[in-house]
Amino acid sequence: MRIDGRKNSDLRQIKITPNVNLYSEGSAMVEFGHTKVLCTASIEPTIPKWLQGSGKGWVTAEYGMLPRATSTRNRREKVATAGRTQEISRLIGRGLRSVVDMSCLGENQITVDCDVLQADGGTRTASITGGFVALALALNRMKSMGTIKSTGLLNYVAAVSVGIENKVAMIDLCYEEDSAADIDMNFVINSQNQFIEIQGTAEQGSFSDDDLQSMIGLAKNGCLELFKLQSQIIGEFLPLKT
C-alpha cells in the first residue's frame, strides 16, 4: 500500500479547472494531488527572429516555482539563470510544440507560463498536462476571433511520472515516493500513444527491459486517463481520438 493509500496503478486525484485567469487568452489550474500549477497562455504578435518572414508561429514555455511552494521558502528563481527552471521550461515547450502545426498560427507566438503554487512531486508533468489545456483554449480563442483559420492542434499531449521502489513500479509519484524511488522516469505522450520525450534515471543500481516495459505500460494508461480529463474541457472543439 502506498503512502496515500493508492494502488500502484492509480493516479493521484487530478483536477483541471479552466479559465482561472481573467486576462490571459487561455488558462487552467491543474492539481495532481497536493501539487498545484497555474498555467496561462499569452498570445503575442511577435516571433523569434529566425522565424520572421516564414509565415509560421511559435510556442514556448516558462516554468517557475513560487518561494513557498515547498515546505521551506526558496529564493525566487530567474528563468535566465536557474538551470533546473530552464531545463523544465524547455521540456514543457518541446512537449507543447510537438502537437501544434506552426504553419497554422501565422507569425504569432504563444507563451505558456507554468507557475507552481504548491509542490508535492510531479510539477513538470502537471505543467505539461495543464499547459496543454491553457494552450488549446488560447488557440481556440484565436480561431474564434478570426486571427487564425485553424487551431493547428494535431493531438493531445500529457505527461506523468513513473518510478520503481523495492522492485515495484508505481505511477504519479508524490514527493516522498519520488525522493525514495530507486528509478524515476517522466513520460510525455500524445493521444496517438506516441512518445514525445522520456526522462529517466536509476538513482540506485540499474533497471531491466522488463522494468522499463512495466513503467511504459503504467505511463500509457495514466496518460489515457489524463487525455479524458483534458477532453472534458476542450473536447467540444478538439474531440479526443485515441
N, C-alpha and C positions, 0 to 999 in steps of 0.2 A: 504494500500500500504506500502511495506517495505522500509527501508532506501534507498536501491539501486534500487527500482522500481520493484523488483521481485514479482512474485506470491508466496504464502506461500509454494507451492509445487515445486518451481523451485530451482535447484542448482545454485550456482554461476557459472560464466564461468570457466570451467575446461579445463586445458591443461596439457598434459603429453608429455614431449619431451625425447625420449630415447637416450642413448649413448652420454651423455653430458660430460662424464669424460674419458680422454684418457687412463688412467691407470687401472681403476677398471674393473673387469670381467663383471660387469653389472651396469648400471647407468640410472637414469631418473630424470629429473626435473619436479616436479609436482606443478601446480598452481591451487589453489582454490580461485578464485577472486584475492585479493591482497596478499594472503598467498602464499609464495613460499618456497618449501623444496627441497634441493638437496639430492637425495638418491643414495648411492653407495653400491654395493655388492662386498665383497672381499672374495676370496677363500683361505683357509689356510689348509695345510695337518696336522692339529692338532685338537684334540677334548678334551673335558673335561676329567679329569682322570677317573671319574666314568663310562665313556663310552668306555674307551680304552679296546681293545680286543673283543668288541661286534660286530664289523663289521658295525656299524651304525654311521651316521654322526650327525651333529647338526647345527641348525640355530639360531642365536642370533641377537640382535639389540642394537644399541646405538643411543640415541637421544640427540640433543643439540641445543641450540638457540644462534646465534651469538649476540655479545654485542649490536649491533644497529638494531636488528630485530624488535624492537618495537619503540614507539615514543620517549622514553628516553633510554639512554645507561644503560644496565645491566652489572654487572661483569660477566666474563666468568664462566660458570658452570663447575663443576667437576663431572663426572658421578658417582664417588665413594661416593660423599658426598651430592649431591643435591637431596633432597627427591623427588621433582616433576620430575626431569630429570630421576631418577632411575625408578620411577613408570611408566612413559611413555615409557621408554626403554623396560621394561618388558611387557607392553601391546603390543607393536609392535612385540616383539619376539614371544609372545603367538599367536598372530594373524597369523603371517607368518608360524610358525611351524605347525599350525593346518591344512595346506593344502599341507604338504610335507611328503612323505613316507621316513623316515630317513634311512631305510634299503637300499635304492637305492643310497645313497650318498657315500658309503664306509666310511672310517674313515677320513672324511673331514669336516671342519667347514666353514660355510658361515656367515660372519658378515655383516649385513646391517646397514650402518650409515645413519642417517637421520638428516641433518643439516638445521635448519630453517634460511633462509636468510632474510625473511620478514614475520612478523606475523600479521594476521588480523582475528584471530579466526580459530579453526579447525585444528591446527597444527598436533595434534596426528592422526586425521582421514586422513589428507592429507599424513602423513608419512606412514601409513599402505597402502594406495592406491598406492602411488608411489613406496614404498618399495617393494611391491609385484612385480611390473614390473621389478625393478632392480634385484630382486632375480630370477625371471623367466629367464631373459636374461643371468644371470650368470650360471644358471643350464643348459640352452641350450648350452652355450659355453663349459661347461664341457663335455656334451654329444658329441658335435661336435669334441672335441679334443680326445675323446675316454677314458676320465678319468672315466666316468660313462656310463652305458648302457642305463639308463632311467633318465629323469629329476626328476622323483619321484613326480611330481606335480599332485595332486588329484583334485583340484578345483581352481577357482579364489577366491580371498578374497579382500574386500574393506571395507571402513568404512565411516560413515557420522554422523554428529551431527544433533539432532532434539531438539527443545525447544518449550515451551509454554509461551507466553506473553499475558496478558489480555485475557486469556481463548482461545487463538488462537494458534494452532500448526503450526510450520514453520520449514523448513529443512535448513541445512547447514548454521549455524549462523555465521555472521561476528562478529567482536569483540564487536561492540556497542550492537548488539542484544543479544549476549552471556552474557554480563555484566548486562543486564537489564532483562533477562529471569526469569520467576517465576519457571520454571522447565527446567533443562538442562540435556540432555542424549546423550551418544555416543553409536552407534551400530556398531559392527564388524560382518559382514555377509559373508557367502561364496556363490558361484554361484549355490548351490543347495537350496538356500533360507533358510539356517540353520544359527542359531546364534552361533557365536564364543564367543562373550562377549557383555554384556550390562552394561554400566556405567551410573548411573543416580541419580539425587537428586532433591528434591523440595527445591529450595532456599528460597521460601516463601510458607507457607501453606502446601498443600498436593496435590496429584492427584489421579484420579479415574481410574477404569478399562477402561472406555471409553476413557479417556485421553491417557492411555498407548497404547490402540489399535490404536488410531489415529496416535500416534508417530511411532508405529511399521509399519503401512501402508506406511507412508512417507519414513521411512528408507529403507524399502524393494524396493520401487520404485526408490529411489535415487541410491541405490547400483546397481540396474539393469542397470541404465544409466552409472555408473562408470565401470561396467564389460564390457560394449560395447566399452567404450573408451580404456580400457586396451586391449581388443581383437584386436583393430586396430593395436596394436604394436606387440603383442605376439600370435595372433590368428593363424598365419601361422604354428607354431609348437605346439600350445596348443589351439585347437578350443574351443570356448565357448559353453558349454552345460548348458542350464538352464531348 
